[in-house]
Amino acid sequence: MWHDLPHMVFHSELGQLAVVALAALLCGLGFARFKQPAIVGYILAGVILGPSSLGLVENRDWVAMLAELGVLLLLFVIAMKLSLRAFRTIWKVALMAAAMQIAIATVITLALSRLFAWPLELALLLGFVVSLSSTAVAIKMLEEIGELRSETGRIVVGVLIAQDLAVVPMLLLLNGMAAEDGLDWGTIPVFLAAIGLLAALIWYLSRREKLNLPFSALAQRHREIVPLAALGCCLALAAISDFIGLTAAFGAFIAGLAIGSTHERREMIRATEPIQGVLAMVFFLSIGLLIDL
């Protein structure tokens, strides 16, 4: 009966979209009211509206497309916010800690995969997920307890930056393993080249003065261009990266690192955060929609 509800109530997908957005907003506000992450509310809204409950969303293709765009913009904004100069002073400790986290978590999930007969791809995915932390949540907690500017706080932020950087090779590896024919060992040189490019770019950007964007003067006169310019840079690098055989997320991350090293960094972050917030909500909502209890 529940699955006949969309046909009875809505005459177009626009009505479904309105209900989905309202449900996500209410669930997010409800969780935020009790000082819990709004992200959990978005996922819960997806579960309620998805096939497990009301079944209000039938065509999830458009949700999946927006979710992928949300991932690109999320990585783009994360990369823009990275302080590469601060990371350079503690990079050895940060990289060692992040590598140990990833290695230990992956070894544990690989051991569990033998016990529960999980495929290798799932074991690696779970290992990567367990080893990562939320940079936004961790930094907010450090601010609340007054440790963000302390030595411990700087090391923690360095580890978080190292984890954010590790997301890129993780995505490249998982993307290759998720292909229909499995991991193509011929892509390993491309994978290593991408990691080398990322390392070289980080080294270069952390050692020189801030750059100027070519359209900065035009953006000063026309403020409405700023978010479009940021989104255009993100999508352009994502498209190029996808074209040469890497993931679109890798290109978005590279674009964020480049813009994060310019004088317009703060303005770009401020302009893209509202867009990123909406698309991030759609991304976590789509996770709930895909869950079939």
Rosetta blueprint (number, residue, H / E / L):
1 M L
2 W H
3 H H
4 D H
5 L H
6 P H
7 H H
8 M H
9 V H
10 F L
11 H L
12 S L
13 E H
14 L H
15 G H
16 Q H
17 L H
18 A H
19 V H
20 V H
21 A H
22 L H
23 A H
24 A H
25 L H
26 L H
27 C H
28 G H
29 L H
30 G H
31 F H
32 A H
33 R H
34 F L
35 K L
36 Q L
37 P L
38 A H
39 I H
40 V H
41 G H
42 Y H
43 I H
44 L H
45 A H
46 G H
47 V H
48 I H
49 L H
50 G L
51 P L
52 S L
53 S L
54 L L
55 G L
56 L L
57 V L
58 E L
59 N L
60 R L
61 D H
62 W H
63 V H
64 A H
65 M H
66 L H
67 A H
68 E H
69 L H
70 G H
71 V H
72 L H
73 L H
74 L H
75 L H
76 F H
77 V H
78 I H
79 A H
80 M H
81 K H
82 L L
83 S L
84 L H
85 R H
86 A H
87 F H
88 R H
89 T H
90 I L
91 W H
92 K H
93 V H
94 A H
95 L H
96 M H
97 A H
98 A H
99 A H
100 M H
101 Q H
102 I H
103 A H
104 I H
105 A H
106 T H
107 V H
108 I H
109 T H
110 L H
111 A H
112 L H
113 S H
114 R H
115 L H
116 F H
117 A L
118 W L
119 P L
120 L H
121 E H
122 L H
123 A H
124 L H
125 L H
126 L H
127 G H
128 F H
129 V H
130 V H
131 S H
132 L L
133 S L
134 S L
135 T H
136 A H
137 V H
138 A H
139 I H
140 K H
141 M H
142 L H
143 E H
144 E H
145 I L
146 G L
147 E L
148 L L
149 R L
150 S L
151 E H
152 T H
153 G H
154 R H
155 I H
156 V H
157 V H
158 G H
159 V H
160 L H
161 I H
162 A H
163 Q H
164 D H
165 L H
166 A H
167 V H
168 V H
169 P H
170 M H
171 L H
172 L H
173 L H
174 L H
175 N H
176 G H
177 M H
178 A L
179 A L
180 E L
181 D L
182 G L
183 L L
184 D L
185 W H
186 G H
187 T H
188 I H
189 P H
190 V H
191 F H
192 L H
193 A H
194 A H
195 I H
196 G H
197 L H
198 L H
199 A H
200 A H
201 L H
202 I H
203 W H
204 Y H
205 L H
206 S H
207 R H
208 R L
209 E L
210 K L
211 L E
212 N L
213 L L
214 P L
215 F L
216 S H
217 A H
218 L H
219 A H
220 Q H
221 R H
222 H L
223 R L
224 E L
225 I H
226 V H
227 P H
228 L H
229 A H
230 A H
231 L H
232 G H
233 C H
234 C H
235 L H
236 A H
237 L H
238 A H
239 A H
240 I H
241 S H
242 D H
243 F H
244 I L
245 G L
246 L L
247 T L
248 A H
249 A H
250 F H
251 G H
252 A H
253 F H
254 I H
255 A H
256 G H
257 L H
258 A H
259 I H
260 G H
261 S L
262 T E
263 H L
264 E L
265 R H
266 R H
267 E H
268 M H
269 I H
270 R H
271 A H
272 T H
273 E H
274 P H
275 I H
276 Q H
277 G H
278 V H
279 L H
280 A H
281 M H
282 V H
283 F H
284 F H
285 L H
286 S H
287 I H
288 G H
289 L H
290 L H
291 I L
292 D L
293 L L
